Amino acid sequence: MPTSHARVSAASVCAAALTFSGLLVTAVVAAQPAAAADPPGYQNVRINEVTSSGNDTVELYNAGSAPVSISGWKMSDDGFSPQSFSPSSGTIAAGGFVTFNSPKGLGDSDKVVIYTSGGTVVDRVEWATNNAKPAMARCGGDGTGAWVTTTTAATFGAANTGGCPSTVPAAGKVRINEVTSDGADTVELYNGGTSAVGIGSWKYVDSDTTHSAASLSSSSPSATSIPAGGRVTFNSTLGLGDNDSLFLLDGNGNTVDSVTWATGGARPSDERCADGTGWFQPSATATLGSANSCSGSGGGTGGGGQTGRLLGGGGSLTSGCAPEAPSGTGTAPSGTLAWPGGLDVTIADDVCAFTTSTGPEGRDVSGLAFDPANPSVLWAAKNKNWLFKLVKSNGKWIPDASWSATGKQIRFGSGSGEPDSEGLTVGGNGHVYVTSERDNTNNTVPKDTIMEFDPAATGSTLTPVHQWDMTSQFPQLNTGSKDDANLGFEGVGYVPDSWLTANGWVDPRTGAAYNPANYPLHGSGLFFAGLEWDGSLHVYGLNSDGTSTTFTTIATGKASVMDVTFDAGTQRLVATCDNTCGETHTFMKVDASGAIVPDVTYTNPAVMPVDNLEGFAIAPASTCVNGSREAVWSDDGIYGFGSGTSSNGHALYSGTFPC
């Protein structure tokens, strides 16, 4: 039966010392609502990395969507005597890191407990002999990943990816996937890895620090292993109540995963959306032992008590506005990490806002790009040959009436035809470059083209300053099928020469360091066009005389690419894929050999729908406030969560990304 749990105090943690001796345990939050002294969002602060190598450094990470004050917070080691510490900052920004040196020496076998100024336990980690050398870090996602002894230098003050092993151990792929506190108190585990994992010696425990960890095998005797992609369920013998947590421990006592839920309990259940990788959210229907339904409200609780909400939306669908259900849903690439920004997302446009004379259905907003010279402007491409200049008004992105309240129609260089406009970017000259897969007046034939438009041009119809046609490079798309013709240039990103040269990119044409002076007509950067057909990037110099230079093809590790952007804030090229690849964004870098390769892949915030979200843009770092800047997505089907939901009929979503 469910039990009630008292607020965790320093005294109760002392009582837990015997219970958890030798275990690696992360106690997430106090079981009862926090006292007034506890700052808002303290539950989202996690111990993220720790070392006992002499400098005894601890890193805290804020996985929430708002900054958290840690003024007056304390820490203890295995002596459970809280002491003040001096953090690198008194506030942790959303998605930010703070480090400090332990005021007490940390040993080979020790623990760290973090308390608010009111004495509430925020988080806890314990390690066995030498496990914190050179460091222990969360791998597979800051704040939520499995604890792993790192194999390279510590990464204090930054994301853990660089210090983590190239692959997380197989046990780290096992996740608590669904939990209910309805009396049966059932837990589902899911193995998202590629090999079976033995769990016969594993244990679990709730947030009541007087409870000893219970053997998983005693609750489910047949649960000796989880096959790849498989599930195991068991009923907790500890009792799960409101404001409770569940911690999963491997046979060595290391914490594998955890989940926390708030008042009202996990009823009917809390579940990950998507299975094994997403954040927890309340479910309208328990699906224990099978794929999660993700039929809840869209908010929820993540590992460590993080929550996300989908805000705004609503309104009646305009006559002729016809949302289109998503198609082609696939899986995310292996190793994909949780969204690193805020978990709350706002619907950022009016319902059915993009109706035009050639697209009265009001959908098909695809490419997005912030104007780097004026980040208050967001450019958007609508598939049926329209370009929109958007500005913010009352929290929504709306057409700039001074440019065109209904967008401007674009044509090919001949002044005719209807470009199937998909992607766009802003070049170094301030012009907008738009990709087209085909001419919608002849949609069985590919026309993979990049067009340059001067946004200062007058009139309601725009024709290109220059146009570059690369159709002949992709004969696989020219089969007479409109479906194949529709798998061409889906996105494009402008990458400045300065980034390519500073990072040592090797010119594939010469085999030597890229020298922009070798291409005097190309301007100040190159263009990376994303092919929906196979997820590849194609690199071009677009010359002022109308010719082009083809440099190379780059693999993104994804089945498709729907948008491409260069983010100066992270110094990465970003290849975005919609539900075809699990709603993911692959950040790419120049490696030691001078090649552009995938670096890290993130999924979308869990509260967002799994739709054909084809556009993605991150605001310039100059717009940062409290450690965050805006990220925007576009749904070219405006389906949201379907008919009758707040997101149905909307194309744009706004969230935050770390600076």
SULDA-V521956 format. One record per pair of residues at least 6 apart in sequence whose C-alpha atoms are under 6 Angstrom apart, sorted by sequence separation. I is the first residue (numbers start at 1). J is the second residue. D is the distance in whole Angstrom. If there is no record, write none. Layout:
i j d
I J D
I J D
This chain:
i j d
51 57 5
76 82 5
115 121 4
139 145 5
180 186 5
249 255 4
272 278 5
273 279 6
301 307 5
371 377 6
381 387 5
391 397 5
399 405 5
411 417 6
426 432 5
506 512 5
507 513 6
530 536 6
542 548 5
577 583 6
590 596 4
642 648 5
50 57 6
75 82 5
114 121 6
115 122 5
138 145 5
139 146 5
179 186 6
248 255 6
249 256 5
272 279 5
300 307 5
355 362 4
390 397 6
391 398 6
411 418 6
425 432 6
477 484 5
506 513 4
507 514 5
530 537 5
541 548 6
566 573 4
577 584 5
589 596 5
640 647 5
50 58 4
74 82 6
75 83 5
114 122 5
138 146 5
155 163 6
179 187 4
205 213 5
248 256 5
272 280 4
300 308 6
354 362 5
370 378 5
380 388 5
390 398 5
425 433 5
438 446 5
477 485 5
506 514 5
529 537 5
541 549 5
565 573 6
566 574 6
576 584 6
589 597 6
640 648 5
49 58 6
74 83 5
114 123 5
138 147 5
154 163 6
178 187 6
204 213 5
248 257 5
271 280 5
299 308 5
369 378 6
379 388 6
390 399 4
391 400 6
424 433 5
437 446 6
438 447 4
505 514 6
528 537 6
529 538 5
540 549 5
565 574 5
576 585 4
588 597 5
639 648 5
49 59 5
74 84 5
88 98 6
137 147 6
153 163 6
178 188 5
203 213 6
204 214 5
271 281 6
299 309 5
352 362 5
369 379 5
379 389 5
389 399 6
390 400 5
424 434 4
437 447 5
528 538 5
540 550 5
564 574 6
575 585 6
588 598 4
589 599 6
639 649 6
48 59 6
88 99 6
113 124 4
137 148 6
152 163 5
177 188 5
203 214 5
247 258 4
270 281 5
284 295 5
368 379 6
379 390 6
389 400 6
423 434 6
437 448 5
453 464 5
528 539 5
540 551 6
564 575 5
575 586 5
588 599 5
619 630 5
638 649 5
48 60 5
87 99 6
112 124 6
136 148 6
177 189 5
203 215 4
246 258 6
270 282 4
283 295 5
284 296 5
368 380 5
378 390 5
423 435 5
436 448 6
452 464 5
453 465 6
527 539 6
539 551 5
574 586 5
587 599 6
638 650 5
47 60 5
48 61 6
87 100 5
112 125 5
136 149 4
150 163 6
176 189 5
177 190 6
203 216 5
246 259 6
270 283 6
283 296 4
367 380 6
377 390 6
422 435 6
436 449 5
451 464 6
452 465 5
527 540 5
539 552 6
563 576 5
574 587 5
587 600 5
618 631 4
638 651 5
29 43 6
46 60 6
86 100 6
111 125 6
135 149 6
136 150 6
150 164 5
151 165 6
175 189 6
202 216 6
220 234 5
245 259 6
269 283 6
282 296 5
367 381 5
377 391 5
421 435 6
422 436 6
435 449 6
452 466 5
526 540 6
562 576 6
573 587 6
586 600 6
617 631 6
46 61 5
111 126 4
135 150 6
175 190 5
219 234 6
245 260 4
366 381 6
421 436 4
435 450 5
526 541 5
538 553 5
561 576 6
562 577 5
572 587 6
573 588 5
586 601 4
617 632 5
45 61 6
110 126 6
174 190 6
244 260 6
365 381 6
366 382 6
420 436 5
434 450 6
451 467 4
537 553 6
561 577 5
572 588 5
585 601 5
616 632 6
635 651 5
45 62 4
110 127 6
174 191 4
200 217 6
244 261 6
269 286 5
365 382 4
419 436 5
420 437 6
434 451 5
450 467 6
537 554 5
572 589 6
585 602 5
616 633 5
634 651 5
44 62 6
109 127 6
131 149 6
173 191 6
243 261 6
268 286 6
281 299 5
282 300 5
364 382 5
420 438 5
433 451 5
450 468 5
536 554 6
584 602 5
615 633 5
634 652 5
44 63 5
71 90 6
109 128 5
135 154 6
173 192 5
243 262 4
281 300 3
364 383 5
388 407 5
420 439 6
433 452 4
449 468 6
522 541 5
536 555 5
584 603 4
615 634 5
633 652 6
44 64 5
70 90 6
109 129 5
173 193 5
243 263 5
280 300 5
281 301 5
387 407 6
419 439 5
420 440 6
432 452 6
449 469 4
522 542 5
536 556 6
583 603 6
614 634 6
633 653 5
70 91 6
108 129 5
242 263 5
273 294 6
280 301 5
387 408 5
418 439 5
432 453 5
448 469 6
449 470 6
522 543 4
583 604 6
613 634 5
632 653 6
8 30 5
69 91 4
108 130 5
242 264 6
280 302 5
386 408 6
418 440 5
431 453 6
448 470 6
521 543 5
613 635 4
632 654 5
7 30 5
68 91 6
242 265 4
279 302 5
386 409 4
431 454 5
448 471 5
521 544 6
535 558 5
612 635 6
631 654 6
7 31 5
68 92 5
200 224 4
385 409 6
386 410 6
447 471 5
535 559 5
631 655 5
7 32 5
67 92 5
139 164 6
199 224 5
385 410 5
534 559 5
535 560 4
630 655 6
631 656 5
5 31 6
6 32 6
67 93 4
146 172 5
198 224 6
199 225 5
534 560 5
535 561 5
630 656 5
631 657 6
67 94 5
198 225 4
497 524 6
629 656 5
66 94 5
197 225 5
497 525 4
532 560 5
628 656 6
629 657 5
65 94 5
197 226 5
496 525 4
532 561 5
628 657 5
64 94 6
196 226 5
495 525 5
531 561 6
628 658 5
196 227 4
495 526 5
530 561 5
579 610 6
609 640 6
627 658 6
628 659 5
62 94 6
63 95 5
78 110 6
196 228 5
494 526 6
579 611 6
609 641 6
627 659 5
62 95 5
78 111 5
195 228 5
385 418 5
494 527 5
579 612 6
62 96 6
77 111 5
194 228 5
312 346 6
313 347 5
385 419 5
493 527 6
578 612 5
61 96 6
77 112 5
193 228 5
308 343 4
309 344 5
310 345 5
311 346 5
312 347 5
385 420 6
493 528 5
578 613 5
61 97 5
76 112 6
308 344 5
310 346 6
384 420 5
385 421 5
444 480 5
492 528 5
578 614 6
60 97 6
76 113 5
191 228 6
192 229 5
207 244 6
383 420 5
444 481 5
492 529 4
60 98 5
75 113 5
191 229 5
207 245 5
383 421 4
444 482 4
491 529 6
492 530 6
621 659 6
59 98 6
75 114 5
191 230 6
206 245 5
322 361 5
383 422 5
443 482 6
446 485 4
491 530 5
59 99 4
75 115 6
190 230 6
206 246 5
261 301 6
321 361 4
445 485 6
490 530 6
58 99 6
74 115 5
190 231 5
205 246 6
320 361 5
321 362 5
444 485 6
448 489 6
489 530 6
490 531 6
58 100 6
73 115 6
189 231 5
205 247 5
489 531 5
490 532 6
57 100 6
73 116 5
189 232 5
204 247 5
488 531 5
57 101 4
73 117 5
188 232 6
204 248 5
259 303 4
260 304 6
488 532 5
56 101 6
72 117 5
188 233 4
204 249 6
258 303 5
259 304 6
260 305 5
487 532 5
56 102 6
187 233 5
203 249 5
487 533 5
187 234 5
202 249 6
349 396 5
186 234 6
202 250 5
348 396 5
349 397 5
186 235 4
202 251 5
348 397 6
437 486 6
56 106 6
185 235 6
201 251 5
413 463 6
185 236 6
410 461 6
413 464 5
437 488 5
408 460 5
409 461 5
410 462 5
411 463 5
437 489 5
562 614 5
563 615 6
569 621 5
408 461 6
410 463 6
52 106 5
52 107 6
185 240 6
367 422 6
366 422 5
367 423 4
369 425 6
367 424 5
181 240 5
97 157 5
181 241 6
423 490 5
427 494 6
422 490 5
423 491 4
424 492 6
425 493 5
423 492 6
491 562 5
493 564 5
495 566 6
490 562 5
491 563 4
492 564 5
493 565 5
491 564 5
52 132 6
53 133 6
466 546 6
37 118 5
51 132 5
53 134 6
51 133 6
175 257 6
51 135 4
181 265 6
192 276 6
50 135 6
181 266 5
182 267 6
50 136 5
180 266 5
49 136 6
180 267 6
49 137 4
506 594 5
48 137 6
180 269 4
505 594 4
48 138 6
179 269 6
504 594 5
30 121 6
179 270 5
178 270 6
29 122 5
178 271 4
177 271 6
28 123 5
48 143 6
177 272 5
27 123 5
26 123 6
27 124 5
46 143 6
26 124 4
26 125 5
177 276 6
25 125 5
24 125 6
25 126 6
175 276 6
24 126 4
24 127 5
9 119 6
146 256 5
9 120 6
8 120 6
144 303 6
1 183 5
16 209 5
19 212 6
16 210 6
141 337 5
140 337 6
32 243 6
31 243 5
31 244 6
24 253 5
23 253 4
24 254 4
25 255 5
24 255 6
3 239 6
2 239 5
4 241 6
1 239 5
2 240 5
3 241 5
2 241 4
95 341 6
368 615 5
366 614 5
367 615 4
368 616 6
369 617 5
332 581 5
366 615 5
368 617 6
329 579 5
330 580 5
331 581 5
332 582 4
329 580 5
330 581 5
331 582 5
328 580 5
330 582 6
44 306 6
343 605 6
339 602 5
338 602 6
339 603 5
336 601 5
337 602 5
338 603 5
339 604 5
336 602 5
339 605 5
366 636 6
365 636 5
364 636 4
363 636 5
364 637 6
363 637 5
363 638 6
28 304 6
65 342 4
64 342 6
65 343 6
326 611 5
326 612 5
310 607 6
352 649 5
351 649 5
351 650 5
349 652 6
348 652 5
348 653 5
347 653 5
348 654 6
346 653 6
299 607 6
346 654 5
298 607 5
345 654 6
345 655 5
324 637 5
323 637 6
325 639 6
342 656 5
323 638 5
324 639 6
341 656 5
323 639 5
341 657 4
341 658 6
323 649 6
279 606 6
278 606 6
314 646 4
313 646 5
313 647 6
93 626 6
93 627 5
95 658 6
